[in-house]
Amino acid sequence: MDNYGLRGATALLASVVTTLAVQFHRAKRNSDFAIVEAMPKVELHVHLDGALCNEALFSALGDGDLADRLPTAVTLGWDAANPLNVKAELEKCKTLGDFNCLCRCKGERSLNAMLRCFEIFTPIVRGNMQLLEENAFKFAENQSKQNVVYTEVRYSPHFLASTSSKTKTGVLNGAAKEVVAAVTRGLIRGCQEFDIVINQILCCINWRPEWADETVDLAYEFSKGGGECCVVGVDVAAGEEHFDEVNFPQLHGPHLKAISRAKRLGLNVTLHAGEDTGPENIFKAVDVYKATRVGHGYRAADDEGVLKNMAQRRIHFEVCPTSSFETGGWQGNEGEWHAHPLINMLKSGLSVSINSDDPTVFATSLTDEICIANVGMRVTVEKILAIMVGSMEASFATQETKVKVIENVLKRFRVADH
């Protein structure tokens, strides 16, 4: 197995999942859901801070010291005139059910409404390295339960760092590094216990350009050596205003400079683009920022020319069905999954993956998302298995890691090595 190159590795994985599909059908499973549950999965777009354990966070609210640290006026980049009183919002939560309702974004059809949820619950875990490490471990456990054999999980280390570490320029001296170290420890423990592979992507934050340079520094530092649960790429999340050099030059300049430096350092780049904006941001992500993967990108499906262009250039799109509905990235109506952009993406031959994005916030899972594709969009199980193969091929993993994942699949499902 060690001598398999990239083509050999992905060809073997394709053979494995095809064999699995045949075995599942021969077993006459009661439904495709059972097949989806059991199949080996790959997830490339999931945010750690959108996948935190609500039970652990609600329990942490009982910490007497925490109440004094909760912010009373958080300025929202998209709504600066109406600061968010996080402490007041959380004090309303008397039960876990109350907390779940507050931290979930359902029915708003707004990206900013989703981002507002993050501003409410992240202060609970912010700067708490033990809680961060434990949540990273629980994340690995949840991925394992869904048979997700390879994951690239992303987050902003600065967004999860202690606010008390801020300097006058807003850069968190050393605090962001502690976050990456804590998350890495938790992921390594989880991967070792559950025999899966998880790598990391560090996110710059659209509205916080002062964090961009250090994010790239940390990504490079934690990518060195390609060790277990290492950083394999960078992203810019939480909005697309940074693409607009005319109206938001204060965002565009620092982010473009940081991502360009990341490319020079040999880091992979995936960018949120075309989620709730036009396809022009997709072209900027690929042509200006030099991204090889696009997060979301639903607006590409509105134009066959864009789809053809991206397919020819082998740009991979990370599709998140429930997220696209809840953020308004996809303007379709609930239950009309047959009209989702993923359909046209697949018809065009675009390389795509299926992802959960923020499973806790949207009350979903990767298994749920794949079932939506299977049942709501009528994507066959065989095609979904092929998508998993393509996702592994589009991952930022090394050849060695891709082979390791394939070996894991073989071991888990006891399929003879071809």
C-alpha positions, 0 to 999 in steps of 0.5 A, spaced: 500 500 500 505 504 501 507 505 494 500 507 491 500 514 488 495 519 488 491 515 482 492 508 485 490 510 492 483 514 489 482 508 484 483 503 490 478 507 494 473 507 488 473 500 488 472 499 495 466 504 495 463 500 489 464 494 492 461 496 499 455 499 495 454 492 492 454 488 498 449 493 501 444 492 496 445 484 496 444 485 504 437 488 502 437 493 507 431 496 509 432 503 506 438 507 503 439 511 510 442 505 513 447 505 507 448 512 508 449 511 515 454 505 514 458 508 508 465 511 509 465 518 509 469 524 507 467 531 510 471 538 508 467 543 510 465 543 517 467 549 523 469 547 529 466 553 533 459 551 529 460 544 532 461 545 539 457 540 544 451 544 547 451 540 553 458 542 555 457 549 554 450 550 558 454 546 563 460 551 563 454 557 564 454 554 571 461 557 572 460 563 577 466 566 574 464 566 567 458 570 568 463 576 570 467 575 563 461 575 558 460 581 554 455 586 555 456 589 548 459 586 542 459 590 536 457 586 530 461 588 523 454 588 519 450 592 524 455 596 528 449 601 531 446 595 535 451 592 539 449 585 542 448 584 549 451 577 550 450 576 557 443 578 557 441 573 552 445 567 556 442 569 562 435 568 559 437 561 558 434 556 564 434 550 561 438 546 556 432 547 551 432 554 552 440 554 550 439 550 544 434 555 541 438 561 542 444 557 539 441 554 533 439 558 527 433 555 524 428 559 519 431 565 519 434 565 512 440 569 513 447 569 514 448 574 519 443 571 523 447 565 523 453 569 525 449 572 530 448 565 534 456 564 534 457 571 537 452 568 543 455 562 544 463 562 543 464 567 549 462 561 553 468 557 550 473 563 549 479 562 552 478 556 556 483 551 553 480 545 557 473 546 554 476 547 547 480 541 548 474 537 550 470 539 545 475 538 539 475 530 542 468 530 542 468 533 535 472 527 533 468 522 537 461 525 533 465 524 526 467 517 528 460 515 530 458 517 523 463 513 520 467 520 517 474 517 516 477 523 514 475 530 516 478 537 515 475 542 520 476 549 520 476 555 525 478 562 527 483 561 533 483 568 534 475 568 535 476 562 540 482 566 544 481 570 550 479 577 549 483 579 555 489 578 551 487 583 546 493 588 544 491 595 542 492 593 535 487 587 536 492 582 535 492 576 541 499 575 543 500 568 544 493 567 545 491 564 538 497 559 538 494 556 545 487 555 542 490 551 536 495 547 541 489 546 545 484 544 539 490 539 536 491 536 543 483 534 543 483 532 536 489 527 536 486 524 542 480 523 539 483 520 532 487 516 536 482 513 540 477 512 534 482 511 529 480 516 524 484 522 520 482 529 522 486 535 519 485 543 520 484 549 516 485 556 520 480 561 518 481 569 517 475 572 519 472 577 514 471 583 519 477 582 523 483 584 518 488 585 523 487 577 525 489 575 518 497 575 518 497 572 525 492 566 522 497 565 516 503 565 521 500 560 525 497 555 519 504 555 517 507 553 524 502 548 525 503 545 518 510 544 519 512 536 518 505 534 516 504 531 523 498 528 526 492 533 526 496 538 522 494 544 519 493 543 511 490 550 509 487 557 510 480 560 509 477 567 510 470 566 513 464 570 516 462 574 510 465 576 503 466 583 503 473 582 503 473 581 496 470 588 494 476 592 494 472 598 492 467 599 498 471 595 503 479 596 502 480 596 509 478 588 509 480 587 502 488 589 502 490 585 509 486 579 507 489 578 500 496 580 502 495 574 508 492 569 503 497 571 498 503 570 503 500 563 505 500 561 498 507 563 497 509 559 504 506 553 500 499 553 504 493 550 501 487 555 500 479 554 500 475 561 501 468 562 502 465 565 496 459 566 492 455 563 498 450 569 498 453 574 493 454 573 485 459 569 482 464 574 481 466 573 488 468 566 486 472 568 480 476 573 485 477 567 490 480 563 484 483 568 480 485 573 485 486 569 491 488 563 488 484 558 491 483 551 489 477 550 493 470 554 494 466 554 500 459 554 498 459 557 491 451 556 490 451 562 485 455 559 480 449 554 479 446 560 476 450 560 470 452 554 466 458 558 463 461 559 470 460 552 472 463 549 465 469 554 467 470 552 474 469 544 472 475 545 466 479 548 472 478 542 476 476 547 482 472 543 488 466 546 491 464 544 498 456 544 498 452 544 505 445 543 503 442 545 510 446 551 511 445 554 504 437 554 506 438 557 513 443 562 511 439 564 504 445 562 500 440 558 496 433 562 495 429 555 494 423 553 498 423 548 504 422 541 501 424 543 494 431 540 494 430 537 487 432 545 485 438 545 489 444 548 486 448 541 487 444 538 482 446 543 476 453 542 479 453 535 478 450 535 471 456 540 469 461 535 472 463 540 477 468 536 483 463 537 489 463 535 496 457 534 501 458 537 508 454 539 514 458 546 515 455 548 522 452 542 525 450 544 532 447 551 529 443 548 524 441 542 528 444 537 522 449 532 521 453 529 515 449 523 515 443 528 515 446 532 509 447 526 505 440 523 506 438 530 503 442 529 497 439 522 496 432 523 498 431 530 497 435 531 490 435 524 488 442 523 488 443 515 488 447 512 493 452 510 487 453 517 486 454 519 493 459 514 494 463 517 488 462 524 491 466 521 497 471 518 493 472 525 489 472 529 496 478 525 498 481 526 492 480 534 493 482 534 500 488 537 502 491 531 505 498 528 503 498 522 499 501 518 505 494 520 509 490 519 503 493 512 503 492 511 510 485 513 510 484 508 504 487 503 509 482 505 514 476 504 510 479 497 508 480 495 515 473 498 518 469 494 512 473 488 511 473 489 504 479 485 501 485 489 498 485 489 491 
